[in-house]
Amino acid sequence: MRVIHYSEVPAERVEEDAKGVWIRWVIREEDGAKNFVMRHFEIEPGGYTPHHTHPWEHEVFILGGSGVLVGEDSETEFGEGDVIFVPASEKHQFKNTGRGSLRLLCMIPSKDRCKL
């Protein structure tokens, strides 16, 4: 078992097709997680993740801030305390539409599970 404060994990800037996005891999395969990993995102005001798709799902919990989830043909607003499910192979993007930082936890399958 392991207990660590998320701020002890270095934040990495997401560069490709993103603006103002920082990620911390707070639970990783290297920690012994065989089934899923947990990521902490911070998105600056006006920032956004890439508009992309992949063959695995996302489970997301909004810790703070507000934004919009952009799909293929739609946009859905969300805010603090909301839970978001993004199915596998569905195009998606998170945009910060608020005045402060958008903070969220995102769980995805581990690298081995993503290959299934």
N, C-alpha and C positions, 0 to 999 in steps of 0.2 A: 504494500500500500504506500501511497505517497500523498502528502499534503503540501501545497505550495501556493503562495499568493500569486495571482495571475500577473501582477506587475513585475515579478521576478523573471518572467519569460521575456526575452528580447522581442520588441515589436519590429516587424519587417514591413517596408513599404511595398505595396502591390503596384507594380509599374505598368504592366501590359494592359492597355485599353481601360485603365482605371484612373480616377482622379481623387486624391486626398484619402486613400484607403491604407490602413495599417492593420496587419494581422499578427496575432500571437498564436502559435500552435501549443496550446496549454496542456493537452493530452495527446501523445503521439504513439506511433508504433514502438519507438525507442523506449518509451515508458512501460512497455508491456501490453499496450492496448492492441488486442488481436482483432476486434470486431469493428470498432469505430474510433474516430479521433474527434477531438473538440477544439474548435478555433474561436478565438475572441477577436472580433473586428471592431475597429473604430473608424468611422467615416466622417470626415470634416464637413462642415456646412457647404453645400453645393457639390459635394463629392459623390462618386458613384463607383460601383464595381463593374467589371466587364459585362456586356450583354452576351451571354454564352449559354451553351448546353453541354451536357455530358451524360453518360449512361448510369449515373447514380443519383439517389435522392438527397435532399437536404432536410434537416429538422432545425428550425431557427427559433430562438427566444430573444425578443427585443428587450434589452436591459434598460435602455434610455434613449430619448430622442424620438424623432418622427421621420417618416419617409414614405416612399412609394415603391411598391414591387412592380417592376415592369415585366410583362410577359410578351408573348408574340404579338398579340392584338389588344392587350388591355393593360391598365394600370390600377393598382389597388393600394389605397392609403393604409398605413399602419402606424402604431405608436407603442410607447412603453407598456410592457406587459403582454403584448400580443405574441401569439405563437404562429409560425408560418411553416407550412409543408410545401416543398417544391418537389414534384414527382420527377423520377428519372426521365431524361431526354426532353424535358420541358425548358424552353428558352427563358432565361430570367436575368434580372439585374436589380440591385438594391441602390436606391438614390436617397440621399439625405436632403429633405426639403425643409428641415427645421433650422433654427438659429444656432443651436448648439451641436455638440458631437452626437452622432448616432452610434450607439454601442449595442452589439448583439453577439450572442453565442450561436455557433453553427456547428452541428454535428453531421459528419459524413462517414461512410464506410472507410475502413482502413484500406491501405493500398492493395492488400491481398483480396479483400472483399470487392473492391472496385473492378477487379479483373474477372469476377464471376459473370 
